[in-house]
């Protein structure tokens, strides 16, 4: 299992065959397979990272821009480094996606968290 911190989500991050064949599984992180993205509060995002860190689960940044990584690190109180990589999620991997809401990234920008 790996937790990926991302600033975007693409269907290419999923394995089509796995998604089609995984109906009915319910893992402990309250996700369903095929994956169903759900909004998360800041508290849930922090709890996910804290639980992963305490459990020795790898946490990998997939945030490609330094400014965005810094905003995420500040908001989550966790070191998020810029890391432009392509990922593909396989069970039981989790993506914590920070979705910016607005036109530009001004001071005090709003970030919505999603767990995929």
C-alpha positions as CSV (number, residue, x, y, z in Angstrom):
1,X,0.0,0.0,0.0
2,X,1.1,3.5,-0.8
3,X,-0.6,6.9,-0.1
4,X,0.0,9.3,-3.0
5,X,-0.5,13.0,-2.4
6,X,-1.7,14.6,-5.7
7,X,-2.9,17.9,-6.9
8,X,-4.9,16.4,-9.8
9,X,-6.6,13.1,-10.6
10,X,-6.8,11.4,-14.0
11,X,-8.5,8.2,-15.0
12,X,-5.1,7.1,-16.4
13,X,-4.1,6.7,-12.7
14,X,-6.5,3.7,-12.6
15,X,-6.1,0.2,-14.1
16,X,-9.2,-0.3,-16.3
17,X,-9.2,-4.1,-15.9
18,X,-8.8,-3.9,-12.1
19,X,-11.6,-1.3,-11.9
20,X,-13.9,-3.5,-13.9
21,X,-13.2,-6.6,-11.9
22,X,-13.2,-5.4,-8.4
23,X,-16.9,-4.8,-7.6
24,X,-17.9,-5.5,-4.0
25,X,-14.6,-5.1,-2.1
26,X,-14.8,-2.8,0.9
27,X,-11.3,-2.0,2.4
28,X,-10.8,-0.5,5.8
29,X,-10.2,3.0,4.5
30,X,-14.0,3.2,3.6
31,X,-13.3,3.2,-0.1
32,X,-15.2,1.0,-2.5
33,X,-13.8,-0.8,-5.5
34,X,-14.3,0.1,-8.2
35,X,-13.0,3.3,-6.7
36,X,-15.4,6.0,-5.8
37,X,-13.8,9.3,-5.1
38,X,-15.2,11.1,-2.1
39,X,-14.6,14.6,-0.6
40,X,-12.7,14.7,2.6
41,X,-12.3,17.3,5.3
42,X,-9.0,18.7,6.3
43,X,-9.2,16.5,9.5
44,X,-9.7,13.4,7.4
45,X,-6.8,14.3,5.1
46,X,-4.5,14.8,8.1
47,X,-5.7,11.6,9.8
48,X,-5.0,9.7,6.6
49,X,-1.4,11.0,6.4
50,X,-0.9,10.6,10.1
51,X,-2.2,7.0,10.1
52,X,-0.1,6.1,7.1
53,X,3.0,7.6,8.6
54,X,2.5,5.9,12.0
55,X,1.8,2.6,10.2
56,X,5.0,2.8,8.1
57,X,3.0,3.1,4.9
58,X,4.9,4.9,2.2
59,X,3.6,8.4,1.4
60,X,4.7,9.7,-2.0
61,X,4.2,13.2,-3.4
62,X,2.9,13.4,-6.9
63,X,2.6,17.2,-6.8
64,X,4.4,18.5,-9.8
65,X,4.8,22.2,-8.9
66,X,6.9,23.6,-6.1
67,X,4.4,26.3,-5.2
68,X,1.6,23.9,-4.9
69,X,3.7,21.4,-2.9
70,X,4.6,24.2,-0.5
71,X,0.9,25.1,0.0
72,X,0.0,21.5,0.6
73,X,2.9,21.0,3.0
74,X,1.8,24.1,4.9
75,X,-1.9,23.1,5.0
76,X,-1.2,19.5,5.9
77,X,1.7,20.1,8.3
78,X,3.6,17.3,6.5
79,X,6.6,17.6,4.1
80,X,5.3,17.5,0.6
81,X,8.1,17.9,-2.0
82,X,7.5,18.7,-5.6
83,X,7.7,15.5,-7.6
84,X,6.5,15.3,-11.2
85,X,5.7,11.6,-11.6
86,X,3.0,9.5,-13.3
87,X,1.3,7.1,-11.0
88,X,-1.1,4.2,-11.3
89,X,-3.1,3.2,-8.3
90,X,-3.7,-0.5,-7.5
91,X,-5.5,-1.8,-4.5
92,X,-4.9,-0.9,-1.7
93,X,-3.2,2.3,-2.8
94,X,-4.9,5.6,-1.9
95,X,-4.7,9.0,-3.6
96,X,-5.2,12.1,-1.4
97,X,-6.0,14.8,-4.0
98,X,-5.9,18.4,-3.1
99,X,-8.2,20.2,-5.6
100,X,-7.7,23.9,-5.8
101,X,-10.9,25.9,-6.1
102,X,-10.7,29.2,-7.9
103,X,-9.1,31.1,-10.7
104,X,-5.6,31.5,-9.5
105,X,-3.6,30.6,-6.4
106,X,-3.9,33.7,-4.3
107,X,-2.9,34.0,-0.7
108,X,-5.4,32.0,1.4
109,X,-6.5,29.9,-1.6
110,X,-9.1,27.2,-0.8
111,X,-8.1,23.6,-1.3
112,X,-10.7,20.8,-1.3
113,X,-9.4,17.4,-0.3
114,X,-10.5,14.2,-2.0
115,X,-9.7,10.6,-1.2
116,X,-9.5,8.2,-4.2
